[in-house]
Structure formats: structure tokens, C-alpha cells
Amino acid sequence: MRYLLLLCLVAIHGVAVAQTYRWVDKNGRTIISDSPPPGQARNLATAGQGENSDSQPFAVKIAAENYPVTLYTSAECVAECKQARELLNGRGVPFTEKMLQRQEDIDELKKIVGEAFVPTIRVGKQSSRGFDAGAYNNLLDLAGYPKTALPGSKPSGGMSK
């Protein structure tokens, strides 16, 4: 029984350190595979090099490129903004935090949700006003972000200037 468990753990570890390749073939199609691309591939990118990789998982990179996440906060928003940050970090979502400090920031948020209300999350072109974990999770799920952060991932949420 122990040997079976050990064999399963070794097999799972082998999958965890597999490398993923992404490339564009000669017909312009984007291919994602665990096999290296043929010689005619363009725009080669690799990801998922296992536990030693300090980069984000490939799926997170794609989601972040297509649906960047911005969290709008203010100095007065403490509890709900903290909950919003924790939800994003708990899912391993890279995001930019924009604290409303200038009139331009407030005007930008008003264009998004109609008023200056914090916290507000923007995922791609979709947004949610206030902190509602269900709404946040729904937006992140639709964008393809992971449901939980990978072990060893670092919190995100750098302040924008």
C-alpha cells in the first residue's frame, strides 16, 4: 500500500513539473501543448516549469493579459477593501490597486460605475461596485483566473501611480 501511494506521489510530481509550450503555427492558430513546438512555430512562450519557477502560471498570465484586474480603494475604506485584497490574493490574482487620491482618479471611477464608490473591482471591461465576494468570484471565474493561489505565490496588488 505504501508503495502504491509513493508511486502516485511520484506520478503527480512529474505532472506538476511538466513544461507547457504556447506557439503560433504556420496557419496562425495558437497552440498550447506539453510537447515542444515544431520548427515552423512562431511566438514561442514557455510556462509552468514546476515548483522552481518564479513566474505566474500560464493560465494566470493569459487571464491577466486579456482581463487585467484593478481594485479601486480609498484611505477611508478599511474593512471592505481589506476583504477585497484578501480575496484577490487568496486566488492568486495579479492586480493593480488604485487609491482615490486626486480628482482625476475619482472621475475615472465615475466613468466606470457612475459614482465614486469603493471598493470597486474592474476585471477587463466588467466591474462590480462594493465588496461582494460572489460577484468578485464570478467576474474572476469568467475571466479564467484560478480559484485558489498556488502554493508559494506572492501577494499582488501594487499601488498604481
C-alpha positions as CSV (number, residue, x, y, z in Angstrom):
1,M,0.0,0.0,0.0
2,R,2.8,2.4,0.8
3,Y,4.5,1.7,-2.5
4,L,1.3,2.5,-4.3
5,L,1.0,5.8,-2.5
6,L,4.6,6.6,-3.2
7,L,4.1,5.7,-6.9
8,C,1.1,8.0,-7.1
9,L,3.0,10.9,-5.5
10,V,5.9,10.5,-7.9
11,A,3.5,10.4,-10.9
12,I,1.7,13.6,-9.6
13,H,5.1,15.3,-9.1
14,G,6.0,14.5,-12.7
15,V,2.9,16.2,-13.9
16,A,3.5,19.2,-11.7
17,V,6.9,19.9,-13.2
18,A,5.8,19.5,-16.8
19,Q,6.5,22.4,-19.1
20,T,3.8,24.0,-21.1
21,Y,4.5,25.5,-24.6
22,R,2.5,28.1,-26.4
23,W,3.1,29.0,-30.0
24,V,1.5,30.2,-33.2
25,D,1.6,27.6,-36.1
26,K,2.1,28.4,-39.8
27,N,-1.7,28.8,-40.2
28,G,-1.9,31.5,-37.5
29,R,-3.5,29.2,-34.9
30,T,-2.4,29.5,-31.3
31,I,-1.4,26.1,-29.9
32,I,-0.9,25.2,-26.2
33,S,0.7,21.9,-25.5
34,D,3.1,20.0,-23.2
35,S,5.1,18.9,-26.3
36,P,7.7,21.2,-27.8
37,P,6.6,23.0,-31.0
38,P,7.8,22.0,-34.5
39,G,10.5,24.1,-36.2
40,Q,8.0,26.3,-38.0
41,A,6.4,27.7,-34.8
42,R,6.4,31.5,-34.2
43,N,5.9,33.4,-30.9
44,L,7.1,30.7,-28.7
45,A,6.4,31.0,-25.0
46,T,7.0,28.5,-22.2
47,A,5.5,28.4,-18.7
48,G,4.8,26.1,-15.9
49,Q,8.3,24.9,-15.1
50,G,7.2,23.5,-11.8
51,E,8.0,24.5,-8.3
52,N,11.3,26.2,-9.1
53,S,9.6,28.6,-11.4
54,D,9.1,32.1,-10.0
55,S,6.8,33.2,-12.8
56,Q,3.0,33.1,-12.8
57,P,1.2,30.0,-14.1
58,F,0.4,30.3,-17.8
59,A,-3.3,30.4,-17.3
60,V,-2.9,33.4,-14.9
61,K,-0.7,35.2,-17.4
62,I,-3.3,34.7,-20.2
63,A,-6.1,35.9,-17.9
64,A,-4.1,38.9,-16.8
65,E,-3.3,39.9,-20.4
66,N,-6.9,39.6,-21.5
67,Y,-8.7,40.7,-18.4
68,P,-6.5,42.9,-16.2
69,V,-7.7,43.5,-12.7
70,T,-7.8,46.9,-11.0
71,L,-9.1,47.4,-7.4
72,Y,-10.2,50.9,-6.6
73,T,-9.8,51.9,-2.9
74,S,-9.5,54.9,-0.7
75,A,-7.8,55.7,2.6
76,E,-11.2,55.7,4.4
77,C,-12.1,52.2,3.1
78,V,-10.6,49.8,5.6
79,A,-12.5,46.6,6.2
80,E,-14.2,46.0,2.8
81,C,-11.1,47.0,0.9
82,K,-9.0,44.6,3.0
83,Q,-11.5,41.8,2.3
84,A,-11.3,42.6,-1.4
85,R,-7.5,42.4,-1.4
86,E,-7.5,39.2,0.6
87,L,-9.9,37.6,-1.9
88,L,-7.7,38.6,-4.8
89,N,-4.5,37.4,-3.1
90,G,-6.2,34.2,-1.9
91,R,-7.0,33.4,-5.6
92,G,-3.5,34.3,-6.8
93,V,-4.9,37.1,-9.0
94,P,-2.3,39.8,-10.0
95,F,-4.0,43.2,-9.7
96,T,-3.3,46.9,-9.5
97,E,-4.7,48.8,-6.6
98,K,-5.7,52.4,-7.4
99,M,-6.3,54.5,-4.4
100,L,-8.6,57.5,-5.0
101,Q,-6.4,60.5,-4.1
102,R,-6.9,63.0,-6.9
103,Q,-9.9,64.3,-8.8
104,E,-8.7,62.5,-11.9
105,D,-8.9,59.2,-10.1
106,I,-12.4,59.9,-8.9
107,D,-13.5,61.0,-12.4
108,E,-12.1,57.7,-13.8
109,L,-14.0,55.7,-11.3
110,K,-17.2,57.6,-12.0
111,K,-16.9,56.7,-15.7
112,I,-16.7,53.0,-14.8
113,V,-19.5,52.7,-12.3
114,G,-21.3,56.0,-12.3
115,E,-20.1,57.2,-8.9
116,A,-17.0,57.2,-6.7
117,F,-17.7,54.1,-4.7
118,V,-15.1,51.9,-3.0
119,P,-14.1,49.2,-3.2
120,T,-14.7,48.7,-6.8
121,I,-13.2,46.0,-8.9
122,R,-12.6,46.1,-12.7
123,V,-11.9,42.8,-14.5
124,G,-11.2,43.6,-18.1
125,K,-14.2,45.7,-19.1
126,Q,-16.6,44.4,-16.4
127,S,-16.8,45.9,-12.9
128,S,-18.5,45.4,-9.6
129,R,-19.2,48.1,-7.1
130,G,-18.7,47.5,-3.3
131,F,-17.4,44.2,-1.9
132,D,-19.5,41.2,-2.8
133,A,-17.4,38.0,-2.7
134,G,-19.9,36.2,-5.0
135,A,-19.7,39.0,-7.6
136,Y,-15.9,39.2,-7.4
137,N,-15.6,35.4,-7.8
138,N,-18.0,35.4,-10.7
139,L,-16.0,38.0,-12.6
140,L,-12.7,36.3,-11.9
141,D,-14.1,32.9,-12.9
142,L,-15.4,34.2,-16.2
143,A,-12.0,35.8,-16.9
144,G,-10.2,32.4,-16.2
145,Y,-8.4,33.2,-13.0
146,P,-7.6,30.3,-10.7
147,K,-9.9,29.6,-7.8
148,T,-7.0,29.4,-5.3
149,A,-3.5,30.7,-5.3
150,L,-0.7,28.2,-6.0
151,P,1.5,27.3,-3.0
152,G,4.3,29.8,-2.7
153,S,2.7,32.5,-4.7
154,K,3.3,36.0,-3.5
155,P,0.6,38.6,-2.8
156,S,-0.1,41.1,-5.6
157,G,-1.8,44.5,-5.5
158,G,0.9,47.1,-6.2
159,M,-0.3,50.7,-5.9
160,S,-0.5,52.5,-9.3
161,K,0.7,56.0,-9.6
